[in-house]
Amino acid sequence: MALWTRAAKRLLPPLLPSSLSPRRPLLARSRSVLSVVPQLRASIPASLPAIHRLVENYERDLQLFAPIERTESEVVFANNHLRLSSIDVVGFDYDYTLCHYTDELQYLIYAMARDYMVHKLRYPEGVSVLQYDPTFAIRGLAIDKQKGLLCKISSHQKLSNTAVFRGRERLSRDEIIELYGGSKHISVRDRADNMKPLNDLFSVAHACLFADVVQYMMEHHIEYEPIALVEDVDHAITNVHLSGEMHKEVLRDLTRFIEPNLTLRPLLERMRNCGKKSFLCTNSSFSYVNAGLRYMLGDDWRDLFDVVSTSARKPSFYTRQRSFRVLDIEHKQVQWHAVQALDRGDVYTQGSMHQLSKLAGWVGNRVLYIGDNLFSDLVEPSRANGWRTGAIIRELEDEMRVQRTPGYQWLAFQIDKVEQLMRSIQNELRSAPTQNHAFVDELVTIHETLQMEMDNLMNVNFGSVFRADTYPSQFAFIVQRYVDIYSARLENF
């Protein structure tokens, strides 16, 4: 029986020291510290022979680099010990958990929200030509509603030095500090009141549309109120989901939008053969889920679950005491009578975690729920009822693929050696007269440039989903705090 232990820290790149010195293109595009070692050595005074020796050792150590085999993306990472034999029940979300979508869905969400803004909210006709850019944004960003900025925030509640955008324009560090009153720190209250998190995979199109509309307004010298624009984009994206238009478009062409998954049915059957109960709990409607699961699993897909709950209204599902209703799938009607038991084969709507636990008799810490949305799926069940939680984080595949490349490993190796050199120099300078040393500034700049180049391999605008500058990102912090296990795909579990 599987045992997942604390392996998750391997995912995050090393935590590096931060710096406030200005960024300079010292390394240009060489991606090698070796090219600037002569310049660095020349900046060290002859009165510091020990520092010269440290730099010589450092230059020699750089010659020892060799790529290594890295962890495959099929691994399951763990923040907490979890023995599968202690789990009686496994629950699943639908979107981006049981069902994975092609990139076409992001284009669809973007286009539908964009057109809604033009035709319903009366935004300029020029907005209608904007196109989704899959390379621009990542999951885990936040929108500053008051300032109209797209940001990445670290686990230390600090804005990233290099990932704050007004439209498509990156703000400098000095601009960020000036806008935020001399500090990049975001208080807990300010984050709750003014920062809109974008943490699910649907939000990548949201972030791109917001940035594009802001950029359009700036380029055409159109005055706008940031908070109103934030609300309008949010309203447009929400309408795409709630109106049902997106679902209708997906149902018209399942092969275009849904990735086939031949391993899903064997996974669910294997869990059932091991004596596990299973349930589906999703915010999506039954008609939408039914079409997708019939496409992926066959007409008998409901036989694979002990409980099927649709239109669940998560995250309020976890905190409110609301009764389940039976859905008559033949007549597409919700029944009025009280639900006294959750019967296999029936379909339920609404409901609550309290009712699910009461009617099914499932104890909190013996339930594992797997989903992709940190806030809607995973924070509240962990916090409110002690459910164990699993996250599907598709970005792991892309980021770990990058981490396996020699180019990424070479940058990481150089960063590690620069940090070692900086620590050694710091120890040597403790006994030296206090003065400004230009070579220390050079090292800081080298470190920053290497860090930025490594981030750019993940995403040229926002870097890694899991890191903000030299710290874990806010997204990574939530994963570490509320998620027990996580992987790139459900079939890895």
Backbone torsions as a table, in degrees:
resi	resn	phi	psi	omega
1	MET	NA	140.0	-173.1
2	ALA	-66.5	144.7	173.7
3	LEU	-131.6	116.9	177.3
4	TRP	-101.9	128.5	-179.0
5	THR	-119.1	-172.7	-175.0
6	ARG	-72.2	92.2	176.9
7	ALA	-119.2	-2.9	-169.3
8	ALA	-66.0	-28.1	-175.4
9	LYS	-64.1	-19.2	177.5
10	ARG	-66.1	-24.2	-177.9
11	LEU	-66.2	-42.4	-173.4
12	LEU	-80.4	133.7	175.1
13	PRO	-61.5	163.2	-177.6
14	PRO	-56.1	143.9	176.1
15	LEU	-79.8	122.6	-171.4
16	LEU	-109.1	152.8	-179.8
17	PRO	-67.2	140.6	179.6
18	SER	-85.6	164.3	-179.1
19	SER	-148.5	150.1	178.3
20	LEU	-108.4	6.2	-179.1
21	SER	-73.8	150.5	-178.0
22	PRO	-66.6	146.0	-179.9
23	ARG	-78.7	133.7	176.1
24	ARG	-127.9	146.2	-176.5
25	PRO	-77.3	56.0	-173.7
26	LEU	-64.2	-38.4	-175.8
27	LEU	-91.6	-3.4	-175.0
28	ALA	48.6	-125.4	-179.9
29	ARG	-116.0	23.9	-174.7
30	SER	-76.4	-26.2	-176.6
31	ARG	54.5	31.0	178.9
32	SER	-144.4	126.5	176.4
33	VAL	-71.4	-23.9	-177.9
34	LEU	-55.6	-32.7	-176.9
35	SER	-69.7	-19.8	-177.6
36	VAL	-111.4	2.0	179.0
37	VAL	-59.4	-43.2	177.0
38	PRO	-58.4	-41.5	177.8
39	GLN	-64.1	-40.5	178.7
40	LEU	-65.1	-44.9	-179.2
41	ARG	-63.1	-37.8	-179.1
42	ALA	-66.8	-24.2	-178.4
43	SER	-85.1	-4.7	-178.8
44	ILE	-91.3	125.5	179.8
45	PRO	-60.6	147.1	177.7
46	ALA	-63.7	-19.5	-179.9
47	SER	-74.5	-0.3	-179.9
48	LEU	-122.5	67.4	-177.5
49	PRO	-62.1	-31.4	-179.8
50	ALA	-64.0	-35.8	178.4
51	ILE	-68.0	-39.5	177.0
52	HIS	-59.0	-41.6	-179.9
53	ARG	-65.9	-38.3	178.5
54	LEU	-62.6	-41.0	179.6
55	VAL	-67.4	-37.9	177.0
56	GLU	-62.6	-43.4	177.6
57	ASN	-63.0	-39.2	179.6
58	TYR	-63.2	-44.1	179.1
59	GLU	-62.4	-38.7	178.6
60	ARG	-67.0	-40.8	-179.0
61	ASP	-63.2	-32.5	-179.7
62	LEU	-62.6	-25.3	-179.3
63	GLN	-72.8	-11.5	-174.5
64	LEU	-88.0	-0.3	-175.4
65	PHE	-61.7	137.2	171.9
66	ALA	-149.0	131.5	179.2
67	PRO	-60.7	150.3	179.0
68	ILE	-126.1	160.3	175.0
69	GLU	-73.9	130.8	-179.8
70	ARG	-105.9	165.9	-179.7
71	THR	-58.8	136.6	177.1
72	GLU	-73.6	154.8	-176.1
73	SER	-74.0	-8.3	179.7
74	GLU	-78.3	-3.9	-176.6
75	VAL	-71.3	153.5	171.2
76	VAL	-101.5	122.4	178.2
77	PHE	-92.7	151.3	-177.3
78	ALA	-132.0	133.5	171.0
79	ASN	-93.5	-25.1	-179.9
80	ASN	-136.1	155.9	176.0
81	HIS	-64.5	132.9	178.5
82	LEU	-146.7	117.3	176.6
83	ARG	-101.1	121.8	-175.5
84	LEU	-61.4	-27.0	179.3
85	SER	-66.0	-18.6	178.8
86	SER	-88.4	-2.1	-180.0
87	ILE	-99.1	125.1	178.4
88	ASP	-95.2	-29.2	-171.0
89	VAL	-134.3	135.9	175.9
90	VAL	-122.5	124.5	178.6
91	GLY	-109.7	155.3	-175.7
92	PHE	-135.3	141.5	164.3
93	ASP	-81.7	169.9	179.2
94	TYR	-98.0	-63.5	-174.6
95	ASP	-64.9	126.2	178.3
96	TYR	61.2	18.2	172.7
97	THR	-125.3	-75.8	171.5
98	LEU	-71.6	-36.6	-177.0
99	CYS	-112.6	124.3	174.1
100	HIS	-109.5	136.3	-176.3
101	TYR	-99.8	154.7	172.7
102	THR	-77.1	170.5	178.2
103	ASP	-62.8	-17.9	-179.7
104	GLU	-59.2	-28.7	-177.9
105	LEU	-66.1	-39.0	178.6
106	GLN	-62.8	-41.4	176.6
107	TYR	-60.7	-40.2	-179.1
108	LEU	-66.2	-47.7	179.8
109	ILE	-59.1	-46.4	-179.4
110	TYR	-59.6	-49.4	-176.1
111	ALA	-64.4	-41.8	-179.3
112	MET	-66.2	-42.9	179.1
113	ALA	-67.5	-41.6	177.7
114	ARG	-58.9	-47.7	-178.5
115	ASP	-66.6	-33.8	176.7
116	TYR	-63.5	-41.0	179.4
117	MET	-63.7	-37.1	-179.1
118	VAL	-75.6	-48.0	-171.1
119	HIS	-86.6	-29.3	-177.9
120	LYS	-104.3	-38.1	-178.0
121	LEU	-98.0	0.4	173.6
122	ARG	63.7	38.3	172.8
123	TYR	-74.7	160.2	-176.6
124	PRO	-54.2	145.3	179.9
125	GLU	-57.8	-29.0	-179.6
126	GLY	-61.5	-23.7	178.3
127	VAL	-64.4	-26.9	-174.8
128	SER	-67.2	-13.7	179.6
129	VAL	-94.6	-3.6	179.2
130	LEU	-64.6	144.6	-177.1
131	GLN	-126.3	145.6	178.3
132	TYR	-65.1	134.5	178.2
133	ASP	-114.6	104.9	-176.2
134	PRO	-67.8	-12.9	-178.2
135	THR	-93.2	-5.8	-170.9
136	PHE	-78.9	-58.6	-168.1
137	ALA	-109.6	169.9	175.4
138	ILE	-131.9	170.0	174.0
139	ARG	-75.1	155.2	174.2
140	GLY	92.8	9.4	177.5
141	LEU	-84.3	177.7	176.8
142	ALA	-140.8	148.8	175.9
143	ILE	-105.9	123.4	172.7
144	ASP	-77.5	108.0	-172.9
145	LYS	-68.8	-30.9	-179.3
146	GLN	-77.7	-37.6	-175.3
147	LYS	-100.4	-11.3	179.2
148	GLY	69.1	39.1	-177.4
149	LEU	-114.8	149.0	174.0
150	LEU	-102.3	121.7	-167.9
151	CYS	-130.6	159.7	164.5
152	LYS	-116.4	135.4	-176.8
153	ILE	-119.1	140.8	-179.1
154	SER	-86.9	171.3	176.7
155	SER	-65.8	-16.5	177.5
156	HIS	-93.0	14.6	178.0
157	GLN	64.5	32.4	178.9
158	LYS	-115.6	143.4	175.1
159	LEU	-70.0	142.9	176.2
160	SER	-65.1	143.9	177.4
161	ASN	-65.4	-30.2	-169.6
162	THR	-121.2	5.5	-174.1
163	ALA	-130.0	50.0	170.9
164	VAL	-122.7	121.3	-173.9
165	PHE	-123.8	138.1	164.3
166	ARG	-105.6	109.1	-169.9
167	GLY	65.2	-127.3	177.1
168	ARG	-100.0	10.0	-175.9
169	GLU	-102.3	122.9	179.7
170	ARG	-75.3	131.4	176.8
171	LEU	-83.5	145.1	175.7
172	SER	-75.4	166.9	179.2
173	ARG	-62.1	-40.9	179.4
174	ASP	-63.9	-39.7	178.4
175	GLU	-64.6	-40.3	179.2
176	ILE	-62.4	-48.0	-178.0
177	ILE	-63.4	-39.6	179.3
178	GLU	-65.6	-43.2	-179.1
179	LEU	-64.5	-31.6	-175.5
180	TYR	-105.6	27.8	170.4
181	GLY	68.6	35.0	175.0
182	GLY	89.9	1.8	-179.3
183	SER	-144.4	145.8	175.9
184	LYS	-91.3	1.2	-176.9
185	HIS	-73.8	136.1	175.8
186	ILE	-113.1	116.8	-178.6
187	SER	-67.2	159.5	179.8
188	VAL	-59.8	-41.4	179.7
189	ARG	-65.8	-43.7	-179.8
190	ASP	-63.3	-39.5	178.7
191	ARG	-64.5	-40.6	-179.5
192	ALA	-68.9	-37.9	-174.8
193	ASP	-85.2	-36.5	-168.1
194	ASN	-117.8	-11.2	-177.4
195	MET	-107.6	118.4	177.7
196	LYS	-92.2	114.2	-179.0
197	PRO	-74.7	145.6	177.7
198	LEU	-123.3	82.6	-166.9
199	ASN	-108.9	-7.5	177.2
200	ASP	-102.3	170.6	-175.5
201	LEU	-71.4	-21.6	174.2
202	PHE	-66.8	-22.6	-172.5
203	SER	-77.1	-9.1	177.9
204	VAL	-65.1	-42.7	175.1
205	ALA	-65.6	-36.3	177.5
206	HIS	-58.9	-49.7	-178.9
207	ALA	-62.1	-41.9	-178.6
208	CYS	-66.1	-44.0	179.9
209	LEU	-63.7	-43.7	179.2
210	PHE	-58.7	-49.3	-179.5
211	ALA	-62.5	-39.8	-178.0
212	ASP	-67.2	-40.4	179.7
213	VAL	-67.9	-41.6	176.1
214	VAL	-59.5	-45.1	179.8
215	GLN	-61.6	-40.5	178.2
216	TYR	-60.9	-45.0	-179.6
217	MET	-61.4	-42.3	-179.0
218	MET	-67.4	-44.5	-177.0
219	GLU	-67.1	-27.4	-179.5
220	HIS	-102.5	12.0	174.8
221	HIS	54.3	43.4	178.2
222	ILE	-101.3	122.1	178.2
223	GLU	-69.9	142.5	179.0
224	TYR	-147.8	153.7	175.4
225	GLU	-94.8	116.0	-174.3
226	PRO	-51.9	-47.5	-174.7
227	ILE	-66.7	-32.4	177.8
228	ALA	-68.6	-40.7	179.0
229	LEU	-65.9	-40.7	176.9
230	VAL	-58.3	-45.9	-178.9
231	GLU	-65.5	-37.7	-178.7
232	ASP	-68.1	-43.1	177.6
233	VAL	-63.9	-42.9	178.9
234	ASP	-61.4	-42.6	179.1
235	HIS	-63.5	-40.4	-179.6
236	ALA	-65.9	-43.4	178.7
237	ILE	-65.3	-43.4	179.1
238	THR	-60.9	-40.5	179.8
239	ASN	-61.9	-35.5	178.3
240	VAL	-57.4	-40.4	-177.7
241	HIS	-80.0	-46.1	-172.1
242	LEU	-79.1	-27.5	-178.3
243	SER	-70.5	-21.5	-177.4
244	GLY	85.9	-3.2	-177.8
245	GLU	-66.5	-38.7	178.0
246	MET	-63.1	-44.4	-179.8
247	HIS	-61.5	-40.4	179.3
248	LYS	-62.0	-41.1	-179.1
249	GLU	-67.1	-40.6	178.1
250	VAL	-63.2	-43.1	-177.9
251	LEU	-66.3	-24.8	178.2
252	ARG	-69.4	-26.0	-175.7
253	ASP	-149.6	75.4	-176.7
254	LEU	-60.5	-38.2	-177.4
255	THR	-66.5	-25.6	178.9
256	ARG	-75.8	-34.5	-170.4
257	PHE	-107.0	-24.3	-174.7
258	ILE	-111.0	130.7	176.7
259	GLU	-75.9	128.3	173.9
260	PRO	-66.1	146.9	-177.1
261	ASN	-140.3	97.2	-177.0
262	LEU	-75.4	-12.5	-178.3
263	THR	-93.5	-8.3	-174.2
264	LEU	-68.4	-48.7	-179.1
265	ARG	-62.2	-47.0	176.5
266	PRO	-57.3	-34.8	178.3
267	LEU	-64.1	-48.3	-179.2
268	LEU	-65.6	-38.3	178.3
269	GLU	-67.5	-37.6	179.0
270	ARG	-64.3	-41.3	177.8
271	MET	-62.9	-41.3	179.5
272	ARG	-66.6	-39.4	179.1
273	ASN	-66.3	-24.0	176.9
274	CYS	-85.0	4.3	176.9
275	GLY	88.4	12.5	179.8
276	LYS	-85.3	139.7	166.9
277	LYS	-81.0	156.2	179.0
278	SER	-142.9	151.1	176.3
279	PHE	-145.5	155.0	175.2
280	LEU	-110.6	127.2	177.9
281	CYS	-133.7	109.5	-173.9
282	THR	-138.2	152.8	175.0
283	ASN	-80.6	-14.8	-177.8
284	SER	-74.1	157.7	-179.5
285	SER	-73.7	159.4	-179.4
286	PHE	-63.4	-42.3	-177.3
287	SER	-59.9	-37.6	180.0
288	TYR	-71.2	-47.6	-179.5
289	VAL	-65.6	-40.7	-178.7
290	ASN	-59.7	-43.8	-180.0
291	ALA	-64.4	-43.2	-178.9
292	GLY	-66.8	-43.5	-177.8
293	LEU	-75.2	-29.8	172.3
294	ARG	-64.6	-38.0	178.5
295	TYR	-65.5	-39.3	-175.8
296	MET	-89.8	-34.5	-170.5
297	LEU	-117.1	-18.7	-176.5
298	GLY	107.3	170.2	-175.4
299	ASP	-64.9	-23.4	-176.7
300	ASP	-94.0	24.4	-172.9
301	TRP	-59.1	-29.8	-177.9
302	ARG	-66.3	-21.6	178.0
303	ASP	-67.5	-15.3	-178.4
304	LEU	-86.0	-6.1	-177.6
305	PHE	-125.6	141.7	176.3
306	ASP	-79.4	-32.3	177.9
307	VAL	-136.8	135.5	175.1
308	VAL	-121.2	115.9	-178.5
309	SER	-123.1	118.5	-179.9
310	THR	-116.2	168.1	-178.1
311	SER	48.4	47.4	-170.8
312	ALA	-78.6	-19.0	179.7
313	ARG	62.0	42.5	171.7
314	LYS	-65.4	145.9	8.8
315	PRO	-88.6	-5.0	180.0
316	SER	-64.1	-19.9	174.9
317	PHE	-53.1	-33.7	-174.9
318	TYR	-83.6	-19.3	-171.3
319	THR	-116.9	-19.0	-178.5
320	ARG	-103.5	149.3	178.3
321	GLN	-97.7	93.4	-177.2
322	ARG	-123.3	141.1	-175.4
323	SER	-77.5	150.6	171.8
324	PHE	-76.2	150.8	171.6
325	ARG	-124.5	141.0	176.4
326	VAL	-80.1	136.4	176.3
327	LEU	-100.7	120.2	173.6
328	ASP	-78.9	100.6	-172.2
329	ILE	-73.3	-22.0	179.0
330	GLU	-71.8	-43.5	-178.5
331	HIS	-100.2	-0.3	178.8
332	LYS	55.1	46.6	-179.4
333	GLN	-128.6	142.6	175.3
334	VAL	-85.2	127.7	-178.1
335	GLN	-79.1	149.0	-175.9
336	TRP	-88.6	-22.1	-170.7
337	HIS	-72.6	155.8	-177.1
338	ALA	-68.6	144.8	177.5
339	VAL	-95.6	116.8	-178.7
340	GLN	-99.5	-17.3	179.3
341	ALA	-154.3	152.7	178.3
342	LEU	-100.0	105.4	-173.4
343	ASP	-95.6	137.2	177.3
344	ARG	-64.4	135.1	-178.5
345	GLY	100.5	-24.9	176.0
346	ASP	-82.0	161.9	177.1
347	VAL	-119.2	133.3	-177.0
348	TYR	-118.9	154.4	173.9
349	THR	-125.9	166.0	178.5
350	GLN	60.6	-127.0	179.5
351	GLY	79.4	-174.0	-178.3
352	SER	-157.5	163.8	176.1
353	MET	-61.6	-40.3	-179.8
354	HIS	-59.1	-46.9	-180.0
355	GLN	-67.5	-37.4	178.7
356	LEU	-62.1	-46.1	179.6
357	SER	-65.8	-39.9	-177.6
358	LYS	-68.1	-47.8	-174.6
359	LEU	-77.5	-32.3	-178.4
360	ALA	-94.1	-18.6	179.7
361	GLY	73.9	28.7	-177.4
362	TRP	-93.5	122.6	-177.2
363	VAL	-80.9	141.4	-172.6
364	GLY	-46.6	-61.9	-172.0
365	ASN	-78.6	3.9	174.3
366	ARG	-105.9	11.0	176.9
367	VAL	-111.2	130.8	173.9
368	LEU	-113.1	121.7	178.2
369	TYR	-113.4	132.4	-174.9
370	ILE	-118.3	126.7	178.8
371	GLY	-153.9	-177.1	-178.4
372	ASP	-112.2	-24.8	-175.7
373	ASN	-91.0	114.0	-174.0
374	LEU	-58.5	-45.6	-174.7
375	PHE	-82.9	-43.8	-177.8
376	SER	-74.2	-32.5	-172.7
377	ASP	-102.0	-36.9	-160.2
378	LEU	-120.5	-31.2	-175.9
379	VAL	-67.1	-52.9	-174.6
380	GLU	-68.0	-42.4	178.4
381	PRO	-62.6	-33.2	176.6
382	SER	-70.6	-43.3	-174.3
383	ARG	-79.5	-38.2	-171.9
384	ALA	-88.6	-32.2	-172.8
385	ASN	-132.0	2.8	176.9
386	GLY	73.9	16.3	175.1
387	TRP	-62.4	145.7	168.8
388	ARG	-78.5	148.3	-172.2
389	THR	-129.7	144.7	175.5
390	GLY	-128.7	136.9	-178.2
391	ALA	-112.2	139.2	170.6
392	ILE	-98.2	115.5	-177.4
393	ILE	-122.8	94.4	-174.2
394	ARG	-64.1	-27.0	-178.9
395	GLU	-61.4	-20.0	177.9
396	LEU	-56.6	-38.3	-178.7
397	GLU	-60.5	-50.0	-177.7
398	ASP	-67.5	-43.1	-175.7
399	GLU	-69.9	-38.1	179.4
400	MET	-74.0	-27.6	173.4
401	ARG	-64.5	-41.0	177.2
402	VAL	-66.4	-42.0	-178.8
403	GLN	-63.0	-22.5	179.0
404	ARG	-83.2	-8.9	-177.8
405	THR	-78.2	146.9	176.9
406	PRO	-58.8	-35.0	-179.2
407	GLY	-62.4	-44.3	178.5
408	TYR	-66.6	-44.1	-178.4
409	GLN	-64.5	-34.2	177.9
410	TRP	-65.7	-42.3	177.1
411	LEU	-64.5	-44.3	179.4
412	ALA	-62.8	-39.0	177.9
413	PHE	-62.6	-44.6	179.4
414	GLN	-64.2	-40.8	178.6
415	ILE	-61.1	-44.0	178.8
416	ASP	-60.7	-43.1	-179.9
417	LYS	-68.9	-37.4	176.3
418	VAL	-62.4	-41.7	178.9
419	GLU	-63.3	-43.0	177.5
420	GLN	-60.7	-43.1	179.3
421	LEU	-63.8	-42.0	-179.7
422	MET	-63.7	-39.7	178.3
423	ARG	-66.4	-42.0	179.8
424	SER	-64.6	-42.6	178.6
425	ILE	-64.1	-40.4	178.8
426	GLN	-60.0	-41.6	177.8
427	ASN	-64.2	-40.6	179.5
428	GLU	-66.2	-37.8	-175.1
429	LEU	-77.1	-9.1	178.2
430	ARG	-61.7	-32.3	-179.4
431	SER	-95.3	-2.1	-179.5
432	ALA	-89.9	157.2	177.2
433	PRO	-58.3	142.4	-179.2
434	THR	-68.7	121.3	177.7
435	GLN	-165.0	165.6	177.7
436	ASN	-81.5	131.4	179.7
437	HIS	-115.8	118.5	-178.0
438	ALA	-61.7	-33.2	-176.8
439	PHE	-67.3	-27.1	175.9
440	VAL	-66.1	-43.0	176.6
441	ASP	-62.0	-37.4	178.6
442	GLU	-62.9	-41.7	179.4
443	LEU	-64.5	-41.1	178.5
444	VAL	-61.2	-42.5	179.3
445	THR	-65.3	-42.1	176.6
446	ILE	-58.0	-46.9	-178.9
447	HIS	-59.6	-46.8	-178.8
448	GLU	-63.4	-41.6	-178.3
449	THR	-65.8	-43.1	176.9
450	LEU	-61.3	-42.7	-179.8
451	GLN	-61.4	-43.2	-179.3
452	MET	-66.9	-39.9	178.1
453	GLU	-63.5	-38.2	178.9
454	MET	-67.4	-41.5	176.7
455	ASP	-61.9	-39.0	-178.0
456	ASN	-62.9	-25.2	176.7
457	LEU	-67.0	-25.2	177.0
458	MET	-83.7	-53.9	177.3
459	ASN	-157.8	127.2	-171.3
460	VAL	-68.6	-16.6	-179.4
461	ASN	-100.4	-43.5	-170.9
462	PHE	-123.6	0.0	176.8
463	GLY	70.0	-149.0	-176.7
464	SER	-76.5	144.9	173.6
465	VAL	-61.3	-27.7	-170.2
466	PHE	-98.3	0.2	-176.7
467	ARG	-143.3	142.9	172.6
468	ALA	-119.9	105.9	-173.3
469	ASP	57.8	-116.3	-175.0
470	THR	-102.4	10.6	-177.8
471	TYR	-122.5	162.1	168.9
472	PRO	-59.6	145.6	176.5
473	SER	-74.0	166.7	175.8
474	GLN	-60.2	-36.6	176.7
475	PHE	-60.0	-48.0	-179.9
476	ALA	-63.6	-36.8	179.1
477	PHE	-61.4	-44.0	-179.9
478	ILE	-66.5	-39.4	176.5
479	VAL	-59.5	-46.2	-178.1
480	GLN	-66.9	-31.6	-175.2
481	ARG	-83.8	-39.1	-170.1
482	TYR	-113.7	-7.7	-176.0
483	VAL	-110.8	129.6	179.6
484	ASP	-80.6	-45.9	-179.2
485	ILE	-137.9	154.0	178.1
486	TYR	-155.0	154.0	-179.9
487	SER	-156.8	172.3	-177.3
488	ALA	-75.2	-30.9	-177.1
489	ARG	-141.7	152.0	-179.9
490	LEU	-61.5	-37.5	-175.9
491	GLU	-66.4	-9.9	176.6
492	ASN	-76.2	-18.0	-175.7
493	PHE	-73.6	NA	NA
